[in-house]
Amino acid sequence: MPTAKLRIELGMFLMPADDPTPPVPNFRLDGRTALVTGAGRGLGVGMAKGLSRAGARMVLLSRTQSELETVAAEIRQEGGEAEVLVCDVTDETSVRDMIGGLTALDILINNAGTNIPQSFVDVEASALDTMLTLNVRAAFFVAQAAVNRMLKDGDRKERGGAVVNISSQLGRVALRGRSVYTMTKHAIEGMTKSMAIELAPDRIRVNAVGPTWVNTPMTGPALADPGFRAEIIGSIPMGHLAQVDDIVGAVVFLASPAAAMITGASLVVDGGWTAR
């Protein structure tokens, strides 16, 4: 047996064979610039703050400047950096121009989306068009613009990049009264896999996060119905709604070097809902 320490390669980590200390994954995002769409409210706020606390310089994008300025001020008060972009993500030209004009971009959190619950037989054309336009078409063009901006950097293959598409547990299963939303989130799951395969040679990883029910402005009206709330919680084996921080943790992980070998995956944060 040679006296030199044998080294075992564990993904992105190297450690001596006789070292009893396990490697510590790197969840830091220092020196990275992260863009969050839909950053003015709900999950977008939590994800923006979480990425900032992990060291990322933030770019906050949504339609409402006042909401974005509030979030940016809170990030700066904590010592972080934040830039505000006021943009309607359904405006393809504005999306391309604004994201393409960023001085740097390493991480995209593709979060903007909506839901208009209606029974299948009663779905209105306007509701269908709204959800397809925002949840699918806009998500596609935001991702395309962000990746094109990342690829402008000559050191991208060394530096890498990350896209996290915000899907839903309904990207895997279905729920009554939400046929269109379910369809759009299944589309996001497929887009995630296709992007991951195409962008892997450029070291841009693409994954999805699928939350269960979180009490946000979008879900609040539905969860205000005591009977429906009880039904939802009863479908979650862990017995409670997700917290915003539960989703933030998954997003920061997938954006970080700790997930360096993960691409084309969908991480459901659902308390066991889809395990049934």
C-alpha positions as CSV (number, residue, x, y, z in Angstrom):
1,M,0.0,0.0,0.0
2,P,1.6,3.3,-1.0
3,T,2.1,5.8,1.8
4,A,0.7,8.7,-0.2
5,K,-2.9,9.4,0.5
6,L,-5.3,8.0,-2.1
7,R,-7.8,10.5,-3.4
8,I,-11.4,9.7,-4.3
9,E,-13.3,11.9,-6.7
10,L,-16.8,12.6,-5.6
11,G,-18.5,14.6,-8.3
12,M,-17.2,18.2,-7.9
13,F,-15.3,17.4,-4.6
14,L,-11.9,15.8,-3.9
15,M,-11.0,14.4,-0.5
16,P,-8.4,12.2,1.0
17,A,-9.4,8.5,1.3
18,D,-8.6,8.5,5.0
19,D,-10.2,11.9,5.8
20,P,-13.2,11.3,8.1
21,T,-14.7,14.7,7.3
22,P,-17.3,14.6,4.6
23,P,-17.1,17.2,1.8
24,V,-19.2,20.3,2.3
25,P,-21.2,21.3,-0.8
26,N,-20.8,24.9,-1.9
27,F,-24.2,26.6,-1.9
28,R,-22.7,30.1,-2.3
29,L,-23.4,32.3,-5.4
30,D,-20.8,35.0,-4.8
31,G,-19.8,36.8,-8.0
32,R,-22.9,35.6,-9.9
33,T,-25.7,37.6,-11.3
34,A,-29.2,36.2,-11.0
35,L,-32.4,37.3,-12.7
36,V,-35.8,36.5,-11.1
37,T,-39.0,37.2,-13.1
38,G,-42.2,37.9,-11.2
39,A,-39.9,39.2,-8.5
40,G,-42.4,41.8,-7.0
41,R,-44.6,39.5,-5.1
42,G,-45.2,36.0,-3.7
43,L,-42.5,33.3,-4.3
44,G,-40.5,35.7,-6.5
45,V,-39.8,38.0,-3.5
46,G,-38.6,35.0,-1.4
47,M,-36.5,33.6,-4.1
48,A,-34.8,36.9,-4.9
49,K,-34.0,37.5,-1.2
50,G,-32.7,33.9,-0.8
51,L,-30.4,34.2,-3.8
52,S,-29.1,37.5,-2.6
53,R,-28.3,36.1,0.8
54,A,-26.4,33.3,-0.9
55,G,-24.2,36.1,-2.5
56,A,-25.8,36.7,-5.9
57,R,-26.2,40.1,-7.4
58,M,-29.9,40.4,-8.1
59,V,-31.9,41.6,-11.2
60,L,-35.6,41.9,-10.3
61,L,-38.1,41.9,-13.2
62,S,-41.8,42.3,-13.2
63,R,-44.5,44.8,-14.5
64,T,-44.9,46.8,-11.3
65,Q,-42.0,49.2,-10.5
66,S,-43.3,50.1,-7.0
67,E,-43.2,46.4,-5.9
68,L,-39.8,45.9,-7.4
69,E,-38.4,49.0,-5.7
70,T,-39.6,47.7,-2.4
71,V,-38.0,44.3,-2.8
72,A,-34.7,46.0,-4.1
73,A,-34.6,48.3,-1.0
74,E,-35.0,45.4,1.3
75,I,-32.2,43.5,-0.4
76,R,-29.9,46.5,-0.2
77,Q,-30.7,47.0,3.5
78,E,-29.3,43.5,4.0
79,G,-26.1,44.5,2.2
80,G,-27.0,42.9,-1.2
81,E,-27.1,44.4,-4.7
82,A,-30.3,44.7,-6.7
83,E,-31.2,46.1,-10.1
84,V,-34.8,46.7,-11.2
85,L,-36.2,45.9,-14.7
86,V,-39.8,46.9,-15.3
87,C,-41.0,44.7,-18.1
88,D,-44.1,42.7,-19.2
89,V,-42.7,39.3,-19.9
90,T,-45.4,38.7,-22.6
91,D,-43.8,41.5,-24.7
92,E,-41.2,39.4,-26.5
93,T,-39.3,42.5,-27.9
94,S,-38.9,44.1,-24.5
95,V,-37.8,40.8,-22.9
96,R,-35.2,40.3,-25.6
97,D,-33.9,43.9,-25.4
98,M,-33.9,44.2,-21.6
99,I,-32.4,40.8,-20.8
100,G,-29.9,41.1,-23.7
101,G,-28.8,44.5,-22.4
102,L,-27.7,43.2,-18.9
103,T,-24.1,43.7,-18.1
104,A,-23.9,40.1,-16.7
105,L,-26.1,37.1,-16.3
106,D,-25.4,33.7,-14.8
107,I,-28.7,32.5,-13.3
108,L,-32.3,32.7,-14.4
109,I,-35.2,31.9,-12.2
110,N,-38.1,31.7,-14.7
111,N,-40.9,32.4,-12.3
112,A,-43.6,34.6,-13.7
113,G,-46.9,32.8,-14.2
114,T,-50.6,32.8,-13.4
115,N,-53.6,30.6,-12.8
116,I,-57.3,31.1,-13.7
117,P,-59.2,28.1,-12.1
118,Q,-62.1,26.9,-14.2
119,S,-63.8,23.6,-14.7
120,F,-62.7,22.0,-18.0
121,V,-66.1,22.3,-19.7
122,D,-66.3,26.0,-18.7
123,V,-62.8,27.1,-19.7
124,E,-63.1,30.4,-21.5
125,A,-60.9,31.2,-24.5
126,S,-59.6,34.4,-22.8
127,A,-58.4,32.3,-19.8
128,L,-56.8,29.7,-22.0
129,D,-55.0,32.4,-24.0
130,T,-53.8,34.3,-20.9
131,M,-52.3,31.2,-19.3
132,L,-50.7,29.9,-22.5
133,T,-49.3,33.3,-23.2
134,L,-47.8,33.9,-19.8
135,N,-47.0,30.4,-18.5
136,V,-45.6,28.9,-21.7
137,R,-44.9,31.4,-24.4
138,A,-43.4,34.1,-22.2
139,A,-41.5,31.5,-20.1
140,F,-40.0,30.2,-23.4
141,F,-38.9,33.6,-24.7
142,V,-37.5,34.7,-21.3
143,A,-35.4,31.5,-21.1
144,Q,-34.3,32.0,-24.7
145,A,-33.3,35.7,-24.1
146,A,-31.5,34.8,-20.8
147,V,-29.5,31.9,-22.4
148,N,-28.5,34.1,-25.4
149,R,-27.2,36.7,-22.9
150,M,-25.3,34.0,-21.0
151,L,-23.7,32.7,-24.2
152,K,-22.3,36.2,-25.0
153,D,-19.7,35.7,-22.3
154,G,-16.6,34.1,-23.8
155,D,-15.8,32.2,-20.6
156,R,-19.3,30.6,-20.3
157,K,-18.0,27.0,-20.7
158,E,-15.6,27.6,-17.8
159,R,-18.1,29.7,-15.8
160,G,-21.2,27.7,-16.4
161,G,-24.7,28.9,-15.8
162,A,-28.1,27.8,-14.4
163,V,-31.7,28.1,-15.4
164,V,-34.4,27.2,-12.9
165,N,-37.9,27.0,-14.4
166,I,-40.7,27.3,-11.8
167,S,-43.1,24.5,-12.5
168,S,-45.6,23.0,-10.1
169,Q,-46.6,19.6,-8.7
170,L,-49.2,19.9,-11.4
171,G,-46.4,19.5,-13.9
172,R,-46.7,15.8,-12.8
173,V,-50.2,15.2,-11.6
174,A,-53.6,16.9,-12.1
175,L,-56.2,18.7,-10.0
176,R,-59.8,19.3,-10.8
177,G,-60.7,22.8,-12.0
178,R,-57.1,23.4,-13.2
179,S,-56.8,21.7,-16.6
180,V,-55.2,24.6,-18.4
181,Y,-52.7,25.4,-15.6
182,T,-51.8,21.7,-15.4
183,M,-51.3,21.7,-19.2
184,T,-49.0,24.7,-19.0
185,K,-46.9,23.2,-16.2
186,H,-46.5,19.9,-18.1
187,A,-45.2,22.1,-20.9
188,I,-42.6,23.7,-18.6
189,E,-41.4,20.2,-17.6
190,G,-40.8,19.2,-21.2
191,M,-39.1,22.5,-22.0
192,T,-36.8,22.0,-19.1
193,K,-35.6,18.6,-20.3
194,S,-35.1,19.8,-23.9
195,M,-33.2,22.9,-22.8
196,A,-31.0,20.8,-20.5
197,I,-29.9,18.5,-23.4
198,E,-29.2,21.3,-25.8
199,L,-27.3,23.5,-23.3
200,A,-25.3,20.9,-21.5
201,P,-22.3,21.4,-23.9
202,D,-22.2,25.0,-22.8
203,R,-22.3,24.1,-19.1
204,I,-25.7,25.8,-18.7
205,R,-27.7,23.6,-16.4
206,V,-31.5,23.6,-16.7
207,N,-33.8,22.3,-14.0
208,A,-37.3,22.8,-12.6
209,V,-38.8,23.3,-9.2
210,G,-42.4,22.1,-8.6
211,P,-44.0,23.6,-5.5
212,T,-47.1,22.3,-3.9
213,W,-49.5,24.8,-2.4
214,V,-47.9,27.8,-0.8
215,N,-50.0,30.6,0.6
216,T,-49.2,33.4,-1.8
217,P,-51.2,36.2,-3.5
218,M,-52.0,33.7,-6.4
219,T,-53.2,30.9,-4.2
220,G,-54.7,33.0,-1.4
221,P,-58.2,33.3,-2.8
222,A,-58.6,29.6,-3.3
223,L,-57.1,28.7,0.1
224,A,-59.5,31.2,1.8
225,D,-62.2,28.6,1.3
226,P,-62.0,26.5,4.5
227,G,-63.3,23.4,2.8
228,F,-60.9,23.6,-0.1
229,R,-58.0,24.4,2.2
230,A,-58.8,21.3,4.3
231,E,-58.9,19.2,1.1
232,I,-55.5,20.5,-0.1
233,I,-53.8,20.0,3.3
234,G,-55.4,16.5,3.5
235,S,-53.7,15.6,0.2
236,I,-50.3,16.5,1.5
237,P,-48.9,13.6,3.5
238,M,-46.8,16.0,5.7
239,G,-50.0,17.6,6.7
240,H,-49.3,21.3,6.0
241,L,-48.8,23.8,3.3
242,A,-45.3,24.6,2.0
243,Q,-43.6,27.7,3.3
244,V,-41.9,30.1,0.9
245,D,-38.5,29.2,2.4
246,D,-39.1,25.5,1.4
247,I,-39.2,26.6,-2.2
248,V,-36.3,29.1,-1.8
249,G,-34.0,26.3,-0.5
250,A,-34.7,24.1,-3.6
251,V,-34.0,27.1,-5.9
252,V,-30.8,28.2,-4.3
253,F,-29.6,24.6,-4.3
254,L,-30.2,24.1,-8.0
255,A,-28.6,27.4,-8.9
256,S,-25.5,26.7,-6.8
257,P,-22.3,24.7,-7.4
258,A,-23.7,22.1,-5.1
259,A,-25.9,20.9,-8.0
260,A,-23.1,21.0,-10.5
261,M,-24.1,17.5,-12.0
262,I,-27.8,18.1,-12.0
263,T,-29.6,19.1,-15.2
264,G,-32.8,18.1,-16.8
265,A,-34.3,17.3,-13.4
266,S,-37.5,18.4,-11.7
267,L,-37.4,18.8,-7.9
268,V,-40.9,18.7,-6.5
269,V,-41.3,20.4,-3.1
270,D,-44.7,18.9,-2.3
271,G,-44.7,17.3,1.1
272,G,-45.3,13.9,-0.6
273,W,-48.3,14.8,-2.7
274,T,-47.0,13.2,-5.9
275,A,-45.7,10.1,-4.0
276,R,-49.2,8.8,-3.5
